[in-house]
Amino acid sequence: MPRALPYLLLLPASLFLLVFFFYPFGLVVVESLTRGGEWTTDNFTRMTGHWKFAPAFWNTIWLTAIVVPVQLIMALTMASVVQKLKTGRSGLLYIFAIPLGISDLAAGLIWLAIFEQSGFLNSILHSFGVIDRPTLYLGYQNMWVIFLAVCLAEIWRATAIMMVIIVAGMGLIPKEYSEAAEVFGASRWQRFTRVTLPLLRPSLQTALILRILMAFEVFAVVMALGGTSLPVLMGETFQWQFQLQDRGVAAAYAMVILGLSVAFSLVVLRLLHVPKGARI
């Protein structure tokens, strides 16, 4: 019985993964590679041949490439500020973490209230005499404004996730390392780049992988601010599944998102690889 105990403890989690992850994943793989009951790559051909695939792909890539680095810099800055405080640290951490309690759709609607024609931005600009009448910022004629609004909403909404992970990682770093570097004449910037950042690699791995996965799955914020005017991969998956009623192409989109997620995760793991003997 003692030998079987670890396996019995792992059984519920294993069953959960089998029923709610591996089984649905297998169905998606089969759905993406079959059409009319036959094994084929027609779903991928239809997906790549559709005029929205390329814009959706590159919009998702650019959104990830812009949002994630900005969020990483902001999260590191916020975490450093929180870590340095001696009083009021918990209060500031709670303030920074407020967006964590807001859903994707709610965040999109908040920023919609800012950018829409009768929103806060137009009201402020009009009150200062900058504009004579409200401007339509989120129209299809201003795609770059929609993209900018989505980036801002995503940065505001999800930076706190990375910050919380980094704050936890900073709390695990012994203060003696930084104090020793200070004794040897290292500046604050040198202590941060030569001591703190290398020891934060495990936390940075987790934060970046989690955020990249979320960036590839962005949907609700885009729908709230741009609708179908700004195609992204997850939005096209929804359109093919529920609007066009083509489960095969929707499954092909899902496989593309999965492939990108795995590829970028492997890149992050490679770039931030931590040798076993170098862990804290």
Residue pairs with C-beta under 8 A, 6 or more apart in sequence:
28 251
28 254
28 255
29 251
29 255
31 43
31 247
31 248
31 251
32 43
32 44
32 248
32 251
32 252
32 254
32 255
33 39
33 40
33 41
33 43
34 40
34 248
35 42
35 43
35 248
42 248
43 248
43 249
43 251
43 252
44 252
44 255
46 246
46 248
46 249
46 252
47 53
47 240
47 249
47 252
47 253
47 256
50 249
52 231
52 236
53 236
55 231
56 231
56 232
56 233
56 235
56 236
57 233
57 256
59 147
59 230
59 231
59 232
60 215
60 216
60 218
60 232
60 233
60 234
60 260
61 260
62 147
63 147
63 150
63 151
63 154
63 215
63 218
63 232
64 212
64 215
64 216
64 264
66 151
67 151
67 154
67 155
67 215
68 208
68 211
68 212
68 215
70 151
70 155
71 154
71 155
71 158
71 159
71 162
71 211
72 162
72 204
72 207
72 208
72 211
74 155
74 159
74 163
75 159
75 160
75 162
75 163
75 166
75 207
76 166
78 96
78 159
78 163
79 163
79 166
79 167
79 170
80 170
80 192
81 92
82 89
82 92
82 93
82 96
82 163
82 167
83 167
83 170
83 171
85 92
93 167
96 160
96 163
97 160
97 163
97 164
98 160
99 107
99 156
99 157
99 158
99 159
99 160
100 160
100 161
100 164
102 110
102 157
103 220
104 157
104 218
104 219
104 220
104 221
105 220
105 221
105 223
105 224
107 153
107 156
107 157
107 220
107 221
107 224
108 153
108 220
108 221
108 222
108 223
108 224
108 225
109 224
110 153
111 149
111 152
111 153
111 156
111 221
111 224
111 225
112 119
112 138
112 224
112 225
113 119
113 120
114 120
114 121
114 149
115 121
115 137
115 138
115 145
115 149
115 225
116 122
116 137
116 138
117 134
117 135
117 136
117 137
118 134
121 137
122 131
122 134
122 135
122 137
125 131
125 135
126 132
126 133
126 134
136 142
137 145
137 149
138 145
138 146
138 149
138 225
138 226
140 229
143 229
143 230
146 225
146 226
146 229
146 230
147 226
147 230
149 225
149 226
150 218
150 221
150 222
150 225
150 226
150 230
153 221
153 225
154 215
154 218
154 221
157 221
158 211
158 214
161 207
161 210
161 211
161 214
162 207
162 208
162 210
162 211
165 203
165 206
165 207
165 210
166 200
166 203
166 204
166 207
168 203
169 199
169 200
169 202
169 203
169 204
170 196
170 200
170 203
172 203
172 280
173 195
173 196
173 199
173 200
173 280
174 280
177 195
177 199
178 191
178 195
178 196
181 190
181 191
181 194
181 195
182 191
186 194
186 195
197 204
199 280
201 272
201 273
201 274
202 274
202 279
204 272
205 268
205 269
205 272
205 274
208 268
208 272
209 265
209 268
209 269
212 261
212 264
212 265
212 268
213 261
213 265
216 233
216 234
216 257
216 260
216 261
216 264
217 234
217 257
218 232
218 234
219 232
219 234
219 235
219 238
222 230
222 232
222 234
222 235
223 235
228 235
228 239
233 253
233 256
233 257
233 260
234 253
234 257
236 253
237 250
237 253
237 254
237 257
238 250
240 246
240 247
240 249
240 250
240 253
241 247
241 250
